[in-house]
Amino acid sequence: MKNLLHLNWAIMGLGEIANEFAQSLNQVHEIYAAASRNPERAYNFAKKHHIKNIYASYEELLSDENVDIVYIATVNSQHYQNIMQCLQHNKHVLCEKAIWHNKHDMKKAYAFAKKKNVFLGEAMTIYYMPLYKKLKK
């Protein structure tokens, strides 16, 4: 797999956490695409974060062969469905927490990601915070 910063990143679901992610990612790498089921929200998000490729559906986003990795910031109840959609399109996935509702979904999705030879991970910033490192010691 290419270095994560050399991949074309896309964001699925454009709420508050997606804004925080986009602000951080834009400091080191251009965001390739964004999608929302609400076209106005997609347009405003893309304008705010200087994103050139805007999609009014997740399927359109996933059909773009240039998208390498998708950051999923949809509501928790949709994570599993969105993850599986991304994996079916051979996209790497970084999903906002909480990624799972149950162990069965987790095992099925990770097995599918392994079969497709793509990355699947949970966005847990706590592991990189100084306090967590102190607590771990």
HELIX and SHEET records of a PDB file:
HELIX    1   1 LEU A    4  HIS A    6  5                                   3    
HELIX    2   2 GLU A   16  LEU A   25  1                                  10    
HELIX    3   3 PRO A   39  HIS A   49  1                                  11    
HELIX    4   4 TYR A   58  SER A   63  1                                   6    
HELIX    5   5 ASN A   76  GLN A   78  5                                   3    
HELIX    6   6 HIS A   79  GLN A   88  1                                  10    
HELIX    7   7 LYS A  103  LYS A  116  1                                  14    
HELIX    8   8 THR A  125  TYR A  128  5                                   4    
HELIX    9   9 PRO A  130  LYS A  136  1                                   7    
SHEET    1   A 6 ASN A  53  TYR A  55  0                                        
SHEET    2   A 6 ALA A  33  ALA A  35  1                                        
SHEET    3   A 6 TRP A   9  MET A  12  1                                        
SHEET    4   A 6 ILE A  69  ILE A  72  1                                        
SHEET    5   A 6 HIS A  92  GLU A  96  1                                        
SHEET    6   A 6 LEU A 120  ALA A 123  1                                        
END                                                                             
